[in-house]
Amino acid sequence: MKNAFLNKTVSALALAFSLALMPHVSHAEIDVSKDFDSLGGNEALYKRAKALDPKNKVSIVQKRVVDRSMRLELGVNYGLVGGGDSYLNTQNVGGNLDFHITPHISLGARFTNSYNRLTAEGKDVFDKAQTMADQGIRNYQIPDINEPQQTGLATVTVYPIYGKTNLLDLAVVQFDFYAVAGYGQIKLEKSGWTDVVTAGGGMGLWLSQHVTSRIEGRWQTYEDIDRRLHAGIFTVGLGLML
């Protein structure tokens, strides 16, 4: 009986002595892992993470870098067109306007001017037709090319995927993957204005509160005299957030 009591007493004293020798740990320090999970205050969390491993650089991002609620974005873009008329090589230069109702949805308008030149195939067909005409041969055919000249679109854009990244240790930038759909009018050289529908997606990179950029791919279709043309459009752009 005495031995059992003595053993319990020694154990209790040893535990008390061990706790006395341990460095003081505050409740906040004990909950560091919990703070990491909940992304607590940036500054306090940074200090705690730094204290745990002072040799490593720690960057923590909590909120959106760029606020896009009720803001207007103005931009310019350059685009390459694939598909469409096989005899034409078309490039677009234009501008876009997007009103961001929330960070997840915006309403916009786009306008582009198109610049066209013959592809190698188109040039070959026209050269052969010109040669036959010079030789007095009358049964040659010239392709009926209807060049796109201008396009105006009303668009709706949805931003379902959002993230942030450290850009070369220079700044934290915000990016969104988005889907866009639009309807409008395209002006063709011979047949004038006709309906055009477009849909696609892209990535917006928000470099600061006022500087934006976009990479985008879209499918576009319209009626060209007696046929329906489908084209793929790849654009890059820069913008200003007001």
Order of alpha helices (4+ residues) and beta strands (2+ residues): alpha-alpha-alpha-alpha-beta-beta-beta-alpha-beta-beta-beta-beta-beta
